[in-house]
Amino acid sequence: MAWHWIASAWGSPEGWEFREYAPTKPGPGEVTIAVRAAGVNPADAKHVAAPRPGQQLPVAIGYEVAGTVVAVGPGATAVTGPVSVGDEVLAFRVRGGYATELTVPAEKVLHRPASLDVEEAANLLLAGTTAAEMLHTVGATAGETILLHGASGAVGSIVLQLAALRGITVIGTASEARAEDVRALGGIPVAYGTGLRDRVEEAIRSLRRSGIDAALDAAGTDEAVEVSLSLVSDRQRIVTVAAPRQAEDHGFPALAGTKPESAAFRDAAREDLVTLAGRGLLRVPLSRSYPLSEAPEAHRFLSTGHPGGKLTLVPGPESGVTEAHAGSHDRSGSDL
């Protein structure tokens, strides 16, 4: 038997249920994973907060995990090649990742490089593929200067790293407290708030550039949208993952993993991101880990808006309940 979190009613994480269940045996093209770490994302709660088309209760929660293969179905092949019992893997866009064990299609599974920390692996692909798609959508290329709103967040931190690898200069908005985090990843930090456009223009002058080539919004604030629109004339070179309504109103792209074109791009980007992370060229900022049984508490902390990095759920060695009261492990001091 295994344990997992489900939403048996639409609503907040406080209403979720932690239940014992029997994972299905892997069928053709499937593998079963003993979960060692599950990534925590705002989408996990958002997608069970209210009824969604095509989704029925109960809903198993969680979209990305890292762990060990414990069973393999006939003909199962991971994205990165043949898969066997004992392989260390990560899986993305699965259903029910907040679990001690789950069975998933092998097409969602990639081998985890030994050099990639298991908690980083569990948090890499939702933020990583989103960041990659943002850069792709605006067509950012070497030598250009882009404005990134929410530069110190999970998606923003990966945008910074991918941009640096591609020779793209990033001016990134963040709080003053997180400015050094942005600078450490190759960005030029500017504080958000009143006067943001003036500070961005000052940064442009300091770079001796003529302007901003594209703007990426991972913050979703009115300020982010207004400043982007004022600095980038081509609205196809503005993109958001956090302000879909404003995007519709002003005619610029809004991304979402549920859109077929986004899903296809993100699937294609997975293997390259894992390779970069395995080579130490891409790091996932980690903040805290929680016992799996404390998933609602992790989301309460995430909802503060200032987690300082990604959060992880870690099953106990036996049932996921063993460490239920062990308390969270603060990783906010880990380097990036």
C-alpha positions in Angstrom: 0.0 0.0 0.0 1.0 3.6 -0.5 -0.1 7.0 0.6 -1.3 10.0 -1.5 -3.0 13.4 -1.3 -6.4 13.8 -3.0 -8.9 16.6 -3.3 -12.4 15.0 -2.7 -14.0 18.4 -2.9 -13.1 21.7 -4.7 -11.4 24.1 -2.4 -8.2 25.0 -0.6 -5.4 22.7 0.6 -7.0 22.6 4.1 -9.7 20.4 2.6 -7.3 17.9 1.0 -7.2 14.3 2.3 -4.1 12.1 2.9 -5.2 8.6 2.1 -3.8 5.1 1.9 -4.2 3.5 -1.6 -3.0 0.7 -3.8 -1.1 2.0 -6.8 -2.0 0.2 -10.1 0.5 -2.2 -11.5 2.3 -0.8 -14.6 0.6 -1.7 -17.8 2.1 -1.5 -21.3 4.3 1.6 -21.6 4.1 2.4 -17.9 6.4 2.4 -14.9 5.9 2.6 -11.2 8.0 5.1 -9.2 8.8 5.1 -5.5 8.7 8.8 -4.9 11.7 10.3 -3.1 10.7 14.0 -3.6 7.7 15.8 -5.0 7.8 19.4 -6.3 5.4 21.9 -4.9 3.9 24.4 -7.3 1.1 27.0 -7.1 -0.7 25.1 -10.0 -1.1 22.1 -7.7 -3.6 24.0 -5.5 -5.0 26.2 -8.3 -6.1 23.2 -10.4 -8.3 21.8 -7.6 -9.5 25.1 -6.1 -12.7 25.1 -8.3 -14.3 22.9 -10.9 -12.4 22.6 -14.2 -13.6 21.3 -17.6 -13.1 17.6 -18.0 -11.9 17.0 -14.4 -13.9 15.0 -11.9 -13.5 14.5 -8.2 -11.6 13.0 -6.5 -8.4 14.5 -8.0 -4.9 13.2 -7.1 -2.6 16.1 -6.5 0.9 16.9 -7.8 2.6 17.2 -11.1 6.3 16.5 -10.8 8.4 14.0 -8.9 11.8 12.3 -8.6 12.3 8.8 -7.4 13.3 5.2 -8.1 11.7 2.8 -10.6 10.2 -0.2 -8.8 8.3 -1.8 -11.6 8.3 -1.6 -15.4 5.4 -2.5 -17.8 5.8 -4.2 -21.2 7.4 -1.9 -23.8 8.1 0.9 -21.4 10.7 3.4 -22.7 11.5 6.7 -20.9 12.2 9.9 -22.8 15.8 9.3 -22.2 15.9 5.6 -23.3 15.2 2.1 -21.9 14.1 2.0 -18.3 14.7 -0.7 -15.7 13.9 -1.4 -12.0 16.3 0.6 -9.8 16.7 3.5 -12.2 16.7 6.9 -10.7 14.3 9.1 -12.6 12.2 12.2 -12.6 8.7 12.6 -14.1 6.8 15.7 -15.2 3.1 16.4 -15.9 2.0 13.3 -14.0 -1.2 13.0 -12.0 -0.9 12.4 -8.3 2.7 13.3 -7.6 2.0 13.9 -3.9 2.4 10.2 -3.1 4.8 7.7 -1.8 4.4 5.6 -5.0 2.6 6.0 -8.3 2.4 4.5 -11.7 2.9 6.8 -14.7 3.3 6.7 -18.5 7.0 6.1 -19.3 6.8 8.9 -21.9 6.7 11.3 -18.9 9.8 9.9 -17.3 13.5 10.9 -17.7 16.6 9.4 -16.1 18.0 11.6 -13.3 21.8 12.3 -13.7 23.7 11.2 -10.6 25.0 14.8 -10.2 21.4 16.3 -10.0 20.1 16.5 -6.5 16.8 14.6 -6.1 14.9 17.6 -4.7 16.2 19.8 -7.5 15.1 17.2 -10.0 11.6 17.1 -8.5 11.3 20.9 -9.0 13.1 21.3 -12.3 10.7 20.8 -15.1 7.6 22.8 -14.5 9.6 26.0 -13.8 12.3 25.1 -16.3 10.0 24.4 -19.3 8.0 27.5 -18.5 11.1 29.6 -18.5 12.3 28.1 -21.8 9.0 28.7 -23.4 8.9 32.3 -22.4 12.3 32.9 -24.0 11.2 31.0 -27.1 7.9 32.9 -27.4 9.6 36.3 -27.5 12.4 35.1 -29.8 15.2 36.3 -27.5 18.6 35.9 -29.1 22.2 36.5 -28.2 23.1 40.2 -27.8 19.6 41.3 -26.9 18.4 42.9 -23.7 15.2 41.7 -22.1 13.2 42.9 -19.1 12.1 40.1 -16.7 9.4 40.7 -14.0 9.6 38.3 -11.0 13.3 37.6 -11.6 13.9 36.1 -8.2 11.1 33.6 -8.4 11.3 29.9 -9.5 10.6 30.6 -13.2 12.6 33.9 -13.1 15.7 32.3 -11.7 15.8 29.7 -14.6 15.1 32.4 -17.2 18.2 34.2 -15.8 20.3 31.1 -16.2 19.1 30.1 -19.6 19.5 33.7 -20.8 23.1 33.9 -19.5 24.0 30.7 -21.3 22.6 32.2 -24.6 24.3 35.6 -24.3 21.1 37.5 -23.5 21.3 40.4 -21.0 18.5 40.5 -18.4 17.2 43.4 -16.4 15.2 41.7 -13.6 12.7 43.1 -11.2 12.8 41.9 -7.6 12.6 43.1 -4.1 15.6 44.9 -2.7 16.1 41.9 -0.4 16.5 39.5 -3.4 18.6 41.8 -5.5 21.8 39.8 -4.8 20.0 36.6 -5.8 19.3 38.1 -9.2 22.8 39.4 -9.6 24.3 36.0 -8.7 22.5 34.4 -11.6 23.7 37.0 -14.1 20.9 39.5 -14.1 20.9 43.2 -13.4 18.4 43.7 -10.5 16.0 46.7 -10.3 13.6 47.1 -7.5 9.9 46.9 -8.3 7.5 49.5 -7.1 6.8 53.2 -7.8 9.3 54.6 -10.4 10.1 51.2 -11.9 10.2 52.4 -15.5 12.7 55.1 -14.5 15.0 52.5 -12.8 14.8 50.2 -15.8 15.7 53.1 -18.2 18.6 54.0 -15.9 19.8 50.3 -16.1 19.5 50.5 -19.9 21.7 53.6 -20.0 24.3 52.0 -17.8 24.5 49.1 -20.3 24.8 51.6 -23.2 21.9 49.9 -24.9 19.2 51.6 -27.0 16.2 50.0 -25.2 14.5 46.8 -24.2 14.0 44.1 -27.0 11.5 42.0 -25.1 9.7 41.7 -21.8 8.8 38.5 -19.8 6.3 38.7 -17.0 6.4 36.1 -14.3 4.9 38.4 -11.7 1.5 39.3 -13.0 1.1 42.7 -11.5 -0.4 45.7 -13.2 2.9 47.5 -12.8 4.7 44.7 -14.7 2.2 44.9 -17.6 2.2 48.7 -17.8 6.0 49.0 -17.8 6.4 46.2 -20.4 3.9 47.9 -22.7 5.6 51.2 -22.3 9.0 49.9 -23.2 8.4 47.3 -25.9 6.4 48.4 -28.9 6.0 44.9 -30.5 3.4 43.2 -28.4 4.4 39.8 -29.8 7.7 40.4 -27.9 5.9 40.6 -24.6 4.8 37.4 -22.8 3.2 36.6 -19.5 2.6 33.5 -17.4 0.8 35.3 -14.7 -1.6 37.9 -16.2 -3.8 36.2 -18.9 -6.6 38.8 -18.6 -4.3 41.7 -19.2 -2.7 39.8 -22.1 -6.1 39.4 -23.8 -6.9 43.0 -23.2 -3.7 44.3 -24.7 -2.9 41.7 -27.4 0.2 40.0 -26.2 0.8 36.2 -25.6 -0.1 34.5 -22.4 1.3 31.0 -21.8 -0.2 28.1 -19.9 0.9 24.5 -19.8 -2.7 23.4 -20.5 -2.6 24.9 -24.0 -1.7 22.2 -26.6 1.1 24.4 -28.2 2.6 25.0 -24.8 2.4 21.3 -23.8 4.2 20.3 -27.0 7.0 22.8 -26.6 7.5 21.9 -22.9 7.7 18.2 -23.7 10.3 18.9 -26.3 12.3 21.0 -23.9 12.5 18.5 -21.1 15.6 16.5 -22.1 17.8 19.5 -22.8 16.9 21.0 -19.4 17.8 17.8 -17.5 21.1 17.6 -19.4 22.0 21.2 -18.5 21.1 20.5 -14.9 23.1 17.3 -14.8 26.1 19.2 -16.2 25.8 21.8 -13.4 24.8 24.6 -15.8 21.3 25.0 -14.5 20.4 25.1 -10.8 17.0 25.0 -9.1 16.9 27.4 -6.1 15.5 25.4 -3.1 14.0 26.8 0.0 12.4 24.2 2.3 11.4 20.6 2.3 8.3 19.2 4.2 7.2 15.7 5.1 4.7 14.5 2.5 2.0 14.4 5.2 2.4 18.2 5.6 1.5 19.2 2.1 -1.2 21.8 3.2 1.4 23.4 5.4 3.8 23.7 2.5 1.1 25.4 0.5 0.3 27.8 3.4 4.0 28.8 3.3 4.0 29.0 -0.5 0.9 31.3 -0.4 2.9 34.0 1.5 4.4 34.8 -1.9 8.0 34.9 -0.6 9.2 31.3 -0.3 12.7 32.2 -1.3 13.0 29.2 -3.6 11.2 25.9 -4.4 9.5 23.7 -1.8 9.7 19.9 -1.8 7.6 17.2 -0.2 9.6 14.2 1.0 7.9 10.9 1.8 9.0 9.1 4.9 11.0 5.9 4.5 8.1 3.5 5.2 4.6 5.0 4.6 5.0 8.8 4.3 3.6 9.1 7.8 6.8 8.2 9.6 8.2 11.7 9.5 4.9 13.5 9.7 5.9 15.6 12.7 9.6 15.9 12.0 9.1 19.6 11.0 10.3 21.4 7.9 13.9 21.6 6.8 14.9 25.1 5.8 17.1 25.3 2.8 16.9 29.0 2.2 20.6 29.3 2.8 21.6 26.9 0.0 23.6 28.4 -2.8 22.3 28.7 -6.3 
